[in-house]
Amino acid sequence: MAYRETEHLRVLIANERRDRLALVAPIVAALGHEVIAREIDVKDVGPVTARERPDVALVGLGESSQHALGLIEKIVKEAACPVIVLLHAPDPAFVKEASKRGVFAYITDADTTDWQSSIDIVLRRFAEYQDLEGAFGRRAVTERAKGILMERHSIDETAAFELLREHSRSTNRKLADISSAVVDGHRLLPKQTAIPRAAGS
């Protein structure tokens, strides 16, 4: 995921308190962004996140920290966007628990002028995180492909990697794509020469 400009973002806001949602929505709009969903129920926030694909989510701490943590978990599980916690009063214990569940930052409503800067930073860090996660995923696939080739051809790790790299070069395809093809069951076998039939067979 490449970092995207933050001029007009699609924002999901979630809080168990409707009055807090009503306060946050105009602030988000004043920053030039669009509130695409306002969620209260934990059971609804996951499907809404998956369907709407927001650029960022603001989750407010209402009466219950467990409710807010539930909202965070459902949004993070969708891995669709970064989550920012919105606090109305300092709460280090809640911030600690929220960080364990995957939030990228927290902001307070004491000074809304800092919101945009925080959102900019979070979106950059989220893009970097996804790039890094993708790199680890590609590496894991390549390692699996090497293992398959080592077993299939009785070769060592270096030879398996060279086989992948040579096929990548000769077909002008990315190494990650070749590795995925091997893992997905496509055979990467050396060309076999035809065995001549014996006379009379």
N, CA, C and O of each residue as an XYZ file, in Angstrom:
804
protein
N       0.852     -1.191      0.000
C       0.000      0.000      0.000
C       0.883      1.235      0.000
O       1.758      1.376      0.854
N       0.660      2.118     -0.941
C       1.415      3.357     -0.982
C       0.726      4.390     -0.088
O      -0.493      4.377      0.082
N       1.533      5.275      0.473
C       0.957      6.344      1.291
C       0.088      7.220      0.410
O       0.497      7.602     -0.687
N      -1.092      7.536      0.877
C      -1.994      8.374      0.096
C      -2.105      9.741      0.741
O      -1.965      9.889      1.955
N      -2.358     10.729     -0.088
C      -2.523     12.087      0.430
C      -3.765     12.143      1.314
O      -4.709     11.375      1.127
N      -3.750     13.054      2.271
C      -4.818     13.081      3.271
C      -5.756     14.277      3.097
O      -6.303     14.782      4.078
N      -5.942     14.724      1.876
C      -6.829     15.872      1.661
C      -8.290     15.507      1.862
O      -9.043     16.268      2.471
N      -8.693     14.359      1.360
C     -10.093     13.955      1.507
C     -10.127     12.473      1.847
O     -10.003     11.621      0.968
N     -10.295     12.177      3.118
C     -10.293     10.799      3.579
C     -11.703     10.327      3.893
O     -12.585     11.113      4.237
N     -11.885      9.030      3.765
C     -13.130      8.379      4.162
C     -12.911      7.836      5.572
O     -12.091      6.942      5.783
N     -13.646      8.381      6.523
C     -13.388      8.110      7.936
C     -14.565      7.379      8.576
O     -15.724      7.757      8.407
N     -14.233      6.321      9.315
C     -15.222      5.636     10.137
C     -15.029      6.117     11.565
O     -13.906      6.138     12.068
N     -16.117      6.503     12.219
C     -16.033      6.879     13.632
C     -16.883      5.897     14.431
O     -17.975      5.515     14.013
N     -16.363      5.500     15.582
C     -17.064      4.511     16.393
C     -16.961      4.883     17.864
O     -15.908      5.292     18.353
N     -18.076      4.730     18.547
C     -18.140      5.024     19.978
C     -19.462      4.464     20.474
O     -20.444      4.444     19.732
N     -19.497      4.014     21.712
C     -20.771      3.517     22.243
C     -21.729      4.655     22.582
O     -22.916      4.416     22.805
N     -21.222      5.904     22.623
C     -22.062      7.053     22.970
C     -22.411      7.858     21.723
O     -21.537      8.379     21.031
N     -23.693      7.943     21.461
C     -24.149      8.690     20.282
C     -23.783     10.168     20.375
O     -23.474     10.794     19.361
N     -23.816     10.734     21.586
C     -23.509     12.150     21.727
C     -22.058     12.434     21.334
O     -21.762     13.493     20.780
N     -21.151     11.488     21.619
C     -19.753     11.664     21.226
C     -19.592     11.564     19.707
O     -18.820     12.309     19.103
N     -20.319     10.649     19.112
C     -20.287     10.546     17.645
C     -20.753     11.852     17.011
O     -20.184     12.315     16.023
N     -21.793     12.436     17.595
C     -22.338     13.693     17.066
C     -21.343     14.838     17.201
O     -21.360     15.764     16.390
N     -20.477     14.791     18.209
C     -19.465     15.834     18.384
C     -18.275     15.648     17.439
O     -17.716     16.617     16.927
N     -17.904     14.395     17.221
C     -16.712     14.100     16.419
C     -16.959     14.319     14.922
O     -16.086     14.827     14.218
N     -18.130     13.944     14.443
C     -18.415     14.016     13.003
C     -18.175     15.407     12.411
O     -17.539     15.497     11.361
N     -18.657     16.515     13.036
C     -18.416     17.841     12.453
C     -16.931     18.230     12.446
O     -16.479     18.949     11.554
N     -16.181     17.757     13.437
C     -14.749     18.065     13.480
C     -14.044     17.387     12.309
O     -13.198     17.992     11.650
N     -14.399     16.127     12.054
C     -13.822     15.387     10.927
C     -14.181     16.077      9.611
O     -13.337     16.226      8.727
N     -15.437     16.496      9.490
C     -15.877     17.185      8.268
C     -15.157     18.512      8.094
O     -14.825     18.889      6.970
N     -14.911     19.222      9.182
C     -14.215     20.511      9.109
C     -12.772     20.353      8.634
O     -12.186     21.292      8.094
N     -12.205     19.174      8.836
C     -10.850     18.893      8.350
C     -10.846     18.552      6.856
O      -9.789     18.364      6.253
N     -12.045     18.476      6.270
C     -12.151     18.191      4.842
C     -12.361     16.730      4.515
O     -12.195     16.313      3.368
N     -12.728     15.943      5.527
C     -12.905     14.511      5.322
C     -14.377     14.136      5.365
O     -15.225     14.928      5.776
N     -14.666     12.916      4.933
C     -16.039     12.431      4.873
C     -16.244     11.331      5.903
O     -15.499     10.351      5.927
N     -17.239     11.488      6.743
C     -17.604     10.427      7.682
C     -18.491      9.451      6.927
O     -19.622      9.772      6.562
N     -17.963      8.256      6.699
C     -18.711      7.277      5.895
C     -19.542      6.332      6.756
O     -20.457      5.681      6.254
N     -19.230      6.253      8.048
C     -20.002      5.382      8.935
C     -19.836      5.830     10.373
O     -18.764      6.274     10.785
N     -20.928      5.705     11.136
C     -20.909      5.980     12.577
C     -21.410      4.723     13.258
O     -22.580      4.362     13.126
N     -20.530      4.059     13.983
C     -20.892      2.769     14.564
C     -20.888      2.803     16.081
O     -20.063      3.462     16.713
N     -21.836      2.072     16.640
C     -21.965      1.955     18.086
C     -21.778      0.506     18.515
O     -21.089      0.242     19.500
N     -22.372     -0.430     17.800
C     -22.352     -1.835     18.191
C     -21.095     -2.546     17.699
O     -20.690     -2.404     16.545
N     -20.491     -3.312     18.598
C     -19.296     -4.082     18.259
C     -19.593     -5.072     17.144
O     -18.770     -5.262     16.249
N     -20.763     -5.703     17.189
C     -21.092     -6.732     16.202
C     -21.236     -6.162     14.793
O     -21.101     -6.898     13.817
N     -21.506     -4.868     14.673
C     -21.715     -4.254     13.358
C     -20.451     -3.654     12.757
O     -20.353     -3.519     11.537
N     -19.478     -3.290     13.599
C     -18.356     -2.490     13.112
C     -17.450     -3.271     12.159
O     -16.903     -2.691     11.221
N     -17.281     -4.589     12.386
C     -16.454     -5.395     11.488
C     -17.010     -5.448     10.077
O     -16.299     -5.121      9.127
N     -18.284     -5.859      9.912
C     -18.878     -5.889      8.579
C     -18.898     -4.523      7.878
O     -18.696     -4.434      6.668
N     -19.146     -3.462      8.659
C     -19.152     -2.116      8.071
C     -17.755     -1.749      7.576
O     -17.605     -1.172      6.498
N     -16.731     -2.086      8.366
C     -15.355     -1.805      7.969
C     -15.012     -2.547      6.682
O     -14.404     -1.980      5.775
N     -15.403     -3.813      6.608
C     -15.119     -4.621      5.418
C     -15.841     -4.071      4.193
O     -15.285     -4.055      3.094
N     -17.076     -3.623      4.384
C     -17.878     -3.138      3.261
C     -17.456     -1.752      2.792
O     -17.346     -1.513      1.589
N     -17.220     -0.843      3.721
C     -16.956      0.551      3.377
C     -15.484      0.847      3.084
O     -15.177      1.816      2.391
N     -14.572      0.020      3.607
C     -13.135      0.207      3.389
C     -12.687      1.640      3.694
O     -12.205      2.333      2.798
N     -12.839      2.095      4.942
C     -12.426      3.461      5.293
C     -10.915      3.626      5.195
O     -10.169      2.647      5.229
N     -10.474      4.874      5.073
C      -9.041      5.170      5.056
C      -8.468      5.195      6.462
O      -7.297      4.877      6.672
N      -9.301      5.574      7.425
C      -8.871      5.633      8.824
C     -10.113      5.505      9.708
O     -11.216      5.885      9.317
N      -9.905      4.960     10.907
C     -11.012      4.834     11.858
C     -10.647      5.547     13.154
O      -9.527      5.418     13.649
N     -11.595      6.297     13.697
C     -11.439      6.947     14.993
C     -12.371      6.244     15.972
O     -13.591      6.258     15.804
N     -11.787      5.634     16.989
C     -12.591      4.923     17.982
C     -12.506      5.671     19.302
O     -11.426      5.831     19.872
N     -13.658      6.127     19.782
C     -13.707      6.878     21.025
C     -13.919      5.974     22.229
O     -14.589      4.945     22.145
N     -13.336      6.378     23.344
C     -13.560      5.675     24.601
C     -14.808      6.260     25.246
O     -14.831      7.423     25.650
N     -15.849      5.430     25.335
C     -17.099      5.880     25.945
C     -17.151      5.479     27.409
O     -16.188      5.665     28.152
N     -18.292      4.924     27.815
C     -18.456      4.523     29.214
C     -17.649      3.269     29.540
O     -17.135      3.130     30.650
N     -17.540      2.368     28.585
C     -16.912      1.077     28.829
C     -15.638      0.905     28.006
O     -15.660      0.988     26.778
N     -14.532      0.664     28.702
C     -13.282      0.437     27.967
C     -13.358     -0.879     27.202
O     -12.778     -0.998     26.123
N     -14.071     -1.875     27.749
C     -14.191     -3.157     27.047
C     -14.952     -2.993     25.731
O     -14.627     -3.648     24.741
N     -15.946     -2.138     25.716
C     -16.703     -1.883     24.490
C     -15.783     -1.251     23.442
O     -15.775     -1.666     22.283
N     -15.016     -0.255     23.857
C     -14.102      0.410     22.926
C     -13.036     -0.558     22.424
O     -12.691     -0.537     21.243
N     -12.513     -1.406     23.305
C     -11.514     -2.396     22.886
C     -12.115     -3.396     21.910
O     -11.444     -3.848     20.983
N     -13.372     -3.736     22.119
C     -14.066     -4.626     21.184
C     -14.192     -3.999     19.803
O     -13.985     -4.667     18.790
N     -14.533     -2.712     19.763
C     -14.609     -1.998     18.485
C     -13.256     -2.018     17.769
O     -13.174     -2.273     16.568
N     -12.199     -1.742     18.539
C     -10.847     -1.721     17.974
C     -10.492     -3.079     17.386
O      -9.999     -3.160     16.261
N     -10.741     -4.147     18.143
C     -10.392     -5.488     17.686
C     -11.085     -5.842     16.385
O     -10.471     -6.432     15.496
N     -12.355     -5.489     16.262
C     -13.107     -5.825     15.047
C     -12.575     -5.066     13.831
O     -12.483     -5.626     12.739
N     -12.228     -3.801     14.019
C     -11.712     -3.006     12.897
C     -10.325     -3.489     12.494
O     -10.038     -3.654     11.309
N      -9.459     -3.716     13.492
C      -8.094     -4.172     13.207
C      -8.128     -5.536     12.539
O      -7.313     -5.813     11.659
N      -9.065     -6.397     12.946
C      -9.173     -7.729     12.350
C      -9.405     -7.651     10.853
O      -8.923     -8.496     10.099
N     -10.145     -6.636     10.421
C     -10.379     -6.455      8.991
C      -9.121     -5.956      8.279
O      -8.998     -6.090      7.062
N      -8.184     -5.379      9.046
C      -6.910     -4.873      8.508
C      -7.122     -3.932      7.336
O      -6.294     -3.858      6.428
N      -8.235     -3.213      7.360
C      -8.568     -2.338      6.246
C      -7.946     -0.956      6.390
O      -7.654     -0.296      5.392
N      -7.743     -0.520      7.619
C      -7.267      0.837      7.833
C      -6.648      0.954      9.218
O      -6.885      0.107     10.078
N      -5.861      1.994      9.437
C      -5.324      2.206     10.777
C      -6.414      2.724     11.721
O      -7.359      3.392     11.303
N      -6.251      2.395     12.994
C      -7.205      2.831     14.009
C      -6.517      3.835     14.934
O      -5.406      3.607     15.411
N      -7.202      4.942     15.172
C      -6.732      5.957     16.115
C      -7.739      6.020     17.259
O      -8.946      6.108     17.033
N      -7.234      5.975     18.479
C      -8.106      6.083     19.652
C      -8.338      7.556     19.953
O      -7.410      8.365     19.937
N      -9.574      7.880     20.222
C      -9.950      9.244     20.582
C     -10.318      9.279     22.060
O     -11.292      8.659     22.486
N      -9.521     10.014     22.838
C      -9.748     10.109     24.281
C     -10.329     11.473     24.649
O      -9.988     12.494     24.052
N     -11.208     11.463     25.642
C     -11.780     12.708     26.150
C     -11.118     13.110     27.462
O     -11.295     14.228     27.947
N     -10.345     12.169     28.034
C      -9.572     12.424     29.254
C      -8.408     11.445     29.264
O      -8.520     10.355     28.704
N      -7.303     11.805     29.883
C      -6.144     10.899     29.912
C      -6.518      9.541     30.517
O      -7.221      9.476     31.525
N      -6.045      8.466     29.895
C      -6.328      7.123     30.395
C      -5.200      6.183     29.952
O      -5.378      5.405     29.014
N      -4.035      6.250     30.625
C      -2.873      5.443     30.233
C      -3.148      3.941     30.205
O      -2.628      3.237     29.339
N      -3.952      3.445     31.135
C      -4.242      2.008     31.180
C      -4.997      1.570     29.927
O      -4.717      0.512     29.363
N      -5.956      2.390     29.497
C      -6.714      2.055     28.294
C      -5.824      2.128     27.057
O      -5.894      1.264     26.183
N      -4.997      3.149     26.989
C      -4.087      3.290     25.841
C      -3.174      2.067     25.729
O      -2.906      1.586     24.628
N      -2.706      1.576     26.859
C      -1.843      0.389     26.869
C      -2.586     -0.820     26.304
O      -2.048     -1.558     25.479
N      -3.822     -1.014     26.752
C      -4.614     -2.147     26.261
C      -4.953     -1.985     24.773
O      -4.934     -2.953     24.014
N      -5.259     -0.764     24.377
C      -5.575     -0.504     22.966
C      -4.365     -0.764     22.072
O      -4.505     -1.263     20.956
N      -3.177     -0.422     22.569
C      -1.965     -0.637     21.774
C      -1.723     -2.124     21.546
O      -1.203     -2.517     20.501
N      -2.099     -2.952     22.519
C      -1.963     -4.405     22.357
C      -2.880     -4.934     21.262
O      -2.625     -5.991     20.685
N      -3.940     -4.200     20.982
C      -4.925     -4.648     19.996
C      -4.698     -4.035     18.614
O      -5.480     -4.268     17.692
N      -3.624     -3.250     18.473
C      -3.246     -2.813     17.131
C      -3.523     -1.377     16.754
O      -3.455     -1.046     15.571
N      -3.838     -0.494     17.713
C      -4.040      0.904     17.340
C      -2.704      1.540     16.973
O      -1.651      1.117     17.450
N      -2.758      2.543     16.135
C      -1.542      3.204     15.682
C      -1.235      4.490     16.438
O      -0.093      4.951     16.429
N      -2.231      5.074     17.091
C      -2.005      6.328     17.813
C      -3.237      6.649     18.644
O      -4.273      5.995     18.530
N      -3.104      7.663     19.477
C      -4.277      8.193     20.152
C      -4.224      9.722     20.082
O      -3.153     10.328     20.046
N      -5.403     10.316     20.065
C      -5.530     11.767     20.069
C      -6.549     12.140     21.131
O      -7.326     11.299     21.583
N      -6.539     13.401     21.524
C      -7.524     13.868     22.499
C      -8.381     14.950     21.861
O      -7.979     15.593     20.891
N      -9.550     15.136     22.414
C     -10.407     16.196     21.877
C     -10.133     17.531     22.562
O     -10.858     18.504     22.355
N      -9.074     17.571     23.383
C      -8.714     18.823     24.048
C      -8.215     19.852     23.033
O      -8.457     21.050     23.182
N      -7.519     19.376     22.005
C      -6.998     20.292     20.991
C      -7.140     19.638     19.624
O      -6.277     18.871     19.196
N      -8.233     19.949     18.949
C      -8.528     19.304     17.667
C      -7.632     19.795     16.537
O      -7.637     19.216     15.451
N      -6.858     20.862     16.780
C      -5.975     21.356     15.722
C      -4.857     20.356     15.413
O      -4.260     20.404     14.338
N      -4.574     19.450     16.356
C      -3.533     18.448     16.143
C      -4.034     17.206     15.411
O      -3.237     16.351     15.026
N      -5.317     17.105     15.223
C      -5.865     15.879     14.639
C      -5.292     15.582     13.271
O      -4.890     14.451     12.998
N      -5.249     16.585     12.403
C      -4.800     16.338     11.029
C      -3.349     15.874     10.991
O      -3.005     14.964     10.238
N      -2.504     16.493     11.796
C      -1.096     16.072     11.840
C      -0.988     14.631     12.312
O      -0.199     13.856     11.772
N      -1.766     14.273     13.306
C      -1.748     12.896     13.810
C      -2.221     11.923     12.745
O      -1.639     10.851     12.584
N      -3.264     12.281     12.019
C      -3.777     11.414     10.952
C      -2.727     11.236      9.857
O      -2.528     10.127      9.362
N      -2.055     12.326      9.479
C      -0.998     12.241      8.460
C       0.085     11.251      8.877
O       0.495     10.396      8.093
N       0.542     11.378     10.120
C       1.604     10.501     10.623
C       1.133      9.046     10.640
O       1.856      8.146     10.212
N      -0.073      8.827     11.132
C      -0.605      7.466     11.222
C      -0.708      6.818      9.850
O      -0.359      5.648      9.694
N      -1.182      7.561      8.849
C      -1.326      6.971      7.520
C       0.032      6.611      6.921
O       0.161      5.591      6.244
N       1.040      7.441      7.165
C       2.392      7.101      6.690
C       2.901      5.836      7.374
O       3.443      4.946      6.717
N       2.729      5.755      8.690
C       3.208      4.581      9.427
C       2.442      3.324      9.029
O       3.025      2.241      8.961
N       1.158      3.454      8.768
C       0.349      2.301      8.352
C       0.808      1.787      6.995
O       0.892      0.578      6.779
N       1.107      2.714      6.073
C       1.606      2.316      4.753
C       2.939      1.585      4.889
O       3.166      0.568      4.233
N       3.817      2.107      5.741
C       5.116      1.456      5.965
C       4.931      0.078      6.585
O       5.617     -0.875      6.213
N       4.008     -0.023      7.524
C       3.725     -1.298      8.176
C       3.231     -2.323      7.163
O       3.679     -3.470      7.170
N       2.317     -1.919      6.298
C       1.787     -2.854      5.305
C       2.858     -3.276      4.302
O       2.901     -4.430      3.877
N       3.727     -2.325      3.924
C       4.833     -2.667      3.024
C       5.751     -3.692      3.675
O       6.173     -4.654      3.034
N       6.055     -3.481      4.951
C       6.928     -4.398      5.670
C       6.269     -5.761      5.840
O       6.912     -6.798      5.678
N       4.994     -5.749      6.163
C       4.253     -6.997      6.312
C       4.237     -7.765      4.991
O       4.368     -8.989      4.971
N       4.075     -7.026      3.884
C       4.089     -7.656      2.569
C       5.443     -8.258      2.248
O       5.530     -9.340      1.667
N       6.505     -7.550      2.629
C       7.858     -8.055      2.375
C       8.097     -9.349      3.147
O       8.666    -10.297      2.607
N       7.660     -9.393      4.418
C       7.810    -10.617      5.202
C       6.992    -11.756      4.595
O       7.436    -12.904      4.563
N       5.796    -11.425      4.116
C       4.950    -12.437      3.494
C       5.584    -13.005      2.233
O       5.563    -14.215      2.008
N       6.154    -12.117      1.405
C       6.817    -12.574      0.171
C       8.021    -13.452      0.504
O       8.269    -14.458     -0.159
N       8.763    -13.062      1.534
C       9.928    -13.858      1.917
C       9.500    -15.248      2.383
O      10.140    -16.245      2.050
N       8.417    -15.306      3.153
C       7.929    -16.597      3.646
C       7.520    -17.496      2.487
O       7.784    -18.698      2.512
N       6.874    -16.921      1.465
C       6.460    -17.706      0.300
C       7.684    -18.223     -0.452
O       7.706    -19.372     -0.893
N       8.700    -17.375     -0.598
C       9.925    -17.793     -1.289
C      10.596    -18.937     -0.526
O      11.084    -19.891     -1.133
N      10.618    -18.837      0.808
C      11.227    -19.912      1.608
C      10.460    -21.221      1.432
O      11.067    -22.288      1.337
N       9.152    -21.144      1.388
C       8.340    -22.347      1.173
C       8.587    -22.937     -0.204
O       8.686    -24.154     -0.360
N       8.686    -22.064     -1.206
C       8.943    -22.539     -2.577
C      10.296    -23.234     -2.662
O      10.430    -24.271     -3.311
N      11.297    -22.656     -2.004
C      12.621    -23.292     -2.003
C      12.541    -24.682     -1.376
O      13.132    -25.635     -1.884
N      11.811    -24.790     -0.278
C      11.671    -26.083      0.388
C      11.017    -27.119     -0.511
O      11.425    -28.279     -0.535
N       9.998    -26.693     -1.252
C       9.310    -27.603     -2.175
C      10.272    -28.078     -3.257
O      10.327    -29.267     -3.574
N      11.029    -27.141     -3.820
C      11.966    -27.501     -4.891
C      13.103    -28.389     -4.367
O      13.544    -29.315     -5.048
N      13.568    -28.094     -3.150
C      14.629    -28.922     -2.561
C      14.154    -30.370     -2.419
O      14.892    -31.308     -2.720
N      12.936    -30.532     -1.963
C      12.397    -31.884     -1.778
C      12.114    -32.559     -3.122
O      12.397    -33.742     -3.310
N      11.550    -31.784     -4.053
C      11.137    -32.345     -5.335
C      12.321    -32.762     -6.195
O      12.266    -33.781     -6.884
N      13.407    -31.962     -6.156
C      14.544    -32.215     -7.045
C      15.783    -32.735     -6.322
O      16.825    -32.940     -6.944
N      15.671    -32.948     -5.013
C      16.815    -33.401     -4.212
C      18.017    -32.481     -4.405
O      19.122    -32.929     -4.713
N      17.777    -31.190     -4.217
C      18.832    -30.184     -4.361
C      18.945    -29.389     -3.074
O      18.067    -29.452     -2.214
N      20.051    -28.626     -2.945
C      20.212    -27.832     -1.731
C      19.520    -26.474     -1.875
O      18.967    -26.154     -2.928
N      19.561    -25.684     -0.803
C      18.857    -24.403     -0.763
C      19.356    -23.430     -1.818
O      18.561    -22.730     -2.445
N      20.676    -23.382     -2.019
C      21.252    -22.472     -3.013
C      20.770    -22.822     -4.416
O      20.397    -21.941     -5.190
N      20.782    -24.109     -4.737
C      20.336    -24.549     -6.065
C      18.844    -24.263     -6.261
O      18.411    -23.887     -7.350
N      18.071    -24.448     -5.189
C      16.627    -24.181     -5.282
C      16.376    -22.703     -5.558
O      15.529    -22.350     -6.379
N      17.126    -21.837     -4.860
C      16.953    -20.403     -5.086
C      17.384    -20.017     -6.497
O      16.733    -19.198     -7.146
N      18.476    -20.604     -6.971
C      18.936    -20.315     -8.339
C      17.896    -20.760     -9.361
O      17.687    -20.090    -10.372
N      17.248    -21.884     -9.101
C      16.196    -22.371    -10.001
C      15.043    -21.369    -10.068
O      14.524    -21.073    -11.144
N      14.651    -20.852     -8.899
C      13.592    -19.838     -8.860
C      14.025    -18.568     -9.591
O      13.274    -18.017    -10.395
N      15.232    -18.115     -9.306
C      15.712    -16.867     -9.892
C      15.876    -16.987    -11.402
O      15.534    -16.063    -12.139
N      16.398    -18.121    -11.864
C      16.577    -18.310    -13.308
C      15.229    -18.343    -14.022
O      15.075    -17.777    -15.104
N      14.258    -19.011    -13.406
C      12.921    -19.056    -14.018
C      12.295    -17.660    -14.026
O      11.593    -17.293    -14.968
N      12.551    -16.898    -12.984
C      12.054    -15.525    -12.914
C      12.628    -14.685    -14.047
O      11.902    -13.938    -14.703
N      13.917    -14.808    -14.273
C      14.572    -14.035    -15.343
C      14.095    -14.471    -16.728
O      13.807    -13.639    -17.588
N      14.016    -15.787    -16.929
C      13.689    -16.291    -18.271
C      12.244    -16.009    -18.661
O      11.927    -15.893    -19.845
N      11.370    -15.900    -17.667
C       9.959    -15.622    -17.973
C       9.595    -14.157    -17.765
O       8.468    -13.745    -18.041
N      10.565    -13.364    -17.271
C      10.342    -11.945    -16.997
C       9.184    -11.734    -16.008
O       8.356    -10.837    -16.167
N       9.161    -12.593    -14.987
C       8.155    -12.477    -13.926
C       8.864    -12.269    -12.601
O      10.019    -12.660    -12.436
N       8.167    -11.652    -11.657
C       8.763    -11.398    -10.345
C       9.030    -12.704     -9.610
O       8.295    -13.683     -9.744
N      10.108    -12.687     -8.826
C      10.471    -13.855     -8.033
C       9.324    -14.256     -7.104
O       9.065    -15.444     -6.908
N       8.645    -13.270     -6.538
C       7.521    -13.561     -5.630
C       6.400    -14.287     -6.360
O       5.762    -15.178     -5.799
N       6.160    -13.903     -7.622
C       5.107    -14.559     -8.407
C       5.478    -16.003     -8.729
O       4.636    -16.899     -8.664
N       6.741    -16.218     -9.076
C       7.210    -17.573     -9.362
C       7.101    -18.433     -8.100
O       6.642    -19.575     -8.151
N       7.527    -17.869     -6.972
C       7.460    -18.599     -5.703
C       6.021    -18.965     -5.357
O       5.747    -20.080     -4.914
N       5.109    -18.027     -5.561
C       3.692    -18.294     -5.291
C       3.171    -19.414     -6.183
O       2.396    -20.261     -5.738
N       3.602    -19.413     -7.449
C       3.161    -20.454     -8.379
C       3.629    -21.826     -7.914
O       2.884    -22.802     -7.998
N       4.864    -21.901     -7.422
C       5.383    -23.179     -6.922
C       4.581    -23.622     -5.705
O       4.164    -24.776     -5.613
N       4.370    -22.703     -4.778
C       3.633    -23.029     -3.556
C       2.195    -23.432     -3.880
O       1.628    -24.315     -3.236
N       1.615    -22.779     -4.879
C       0.233    -23.089     -5.259
C       0.113    -24.388     -6.041
O      -0.989    -24.786     -6.417
N       1.237    -25.050     -6.287
C       1.165    -26.372     -6.909
C       1.584    -26.422     -8.361
O       1.547    -27.490     -8.972
N       1.982    -25.294     -8.934
C       2.456    -25.329    -10.315
C       3.860    -25.902    -10.325
O       4.722    -25.455     -9.567
N       4.090    -26.868    -11.162
C       5.385    -27.531    -11.186
C       6.416    -26.675    -11.903
O       6.165    -26.115    -12.970
N       7.581    -26.594    -11.281
C       8.709    -25.902    -11.887
C       9.785    -26.963    -12.094
O      10.752    -27.062    -11.339
N       9.582    -27.736    -13.128
C      10.471    -28.856    -13.388
C      11.389    -28.565    -14.566
O      10.993    -27.869    -15.501
N      12.617    -29.091    -14.533
C      13.482    -28.928    -15.694
C      12.899    -29.670    -16.884
O      12.183    -30.658    -16.721
N      13.206    -29.194    -18.066
C      12.711    -29.863    -19.276
C      13.274    -31.275    -19.332
O      14.464    -31.498    -19.107
N      12.398    -32.219    -19.635
C      12.842    -33.606    -19.731
C      12.989    -33.987    -21.199
O      12.149    -33.661    -22.038
N      14.053    -34.668    -21.471
C      14.242    -35.125    -22.855
C      13.433    -36.388    -23.054
O      13.321    -37.219    -22.153
N      12.873    -36.524    -24.236
C      12.055    -37.696    -24.526
C      12.938    -38.932    -24.578
O      14.041    -38.903    -25.125
N      12.437    -40.016    -24.000
C      13.181    -41.279    -24.012
C      12.755    -42.051    -25.277
O      11.577    -42.357    -25.459
N      13.729    -42.357    -26.141
C      13.358    -43.058    -27.386
C      12.784    -44.433    -27.090
O      13.265    -45.149    -26.212
N      11.755    -44.788    -27.832
C      11.137    -46.090    -27.652
C      12.023    -47.188    -28.238
O      12.703    -47.002    -29.247
N      11.987    -48.307    -27.583
C      12.748    -49.434    -28.112
C      12.025    -50.004    -29.321
O      10.799    -49.941    -29.408
N      12.778    -50.553    -30.240
C      12.177    -51.103    -31.476
C      11.191    -52.198    -31.103
O      11.453    -53.037    -30.241
N      10.053    -52.162    -31.777
C       9.041    -53.187    -31.571
C       8.106    -52.903    -30.411
O       7.174    -53.668    -30.163
N       8.350    -51.778    -29.679
C       7.463    -51.496    -28.558
C       6.284    -50.663    -29.006
O       5.423    -50.325    -28.194
